[in-house]
Amino acid sequence: LAESLKICRDRSDELGIIRSLLGFGWLAAKKRQWGRAVNLLGAEEALRKEMNWPEPPDWKTERNFITTSAHGVLGEAAFNATLAEGRAMTWEQAIEYALS
């Protein structure tokens, strides 16, 4: 996934970058790293909306899993704050965060 993200970054493949961010979010959620998962989810969402791309229907399962699980663990206030942090990331910040 990291190699794919690097290739997408080098090719300026925005959709590939966004897909990779969701993939990293999913991996973080599977590791129960809820803050990281929500940050990546927020970044993916904001960057996708910036490009005026609708959410693909097949992404809803991953997003719902992350959102529901993380919201329950983090609580309302922390979830919203963490999501806002992710939404505020630039493309490069989101990529570097995913790769870190």
Sequence and secondary structure as in RCSB ss.txt:
>XXXX:A:sequence
LAESLKICRDRSDELGIIRSLLGFGWLAAKKRQWGRAVNLLGAEEALRKEMNWPEPPDWKTERNFITTSAHGVLG
EAAFNATLAEGRAMTWEQAIEYALS
>XXXX:A:secstr
 HHHHHHHHHTT HHHHHHHHHHHHHHHHHTT HHHHHHHHHHHHHHHHHTT    GGGHHHHHHHHHHHHHHH 
HHHHHHHHHHHHT  HHHHHHHHH 
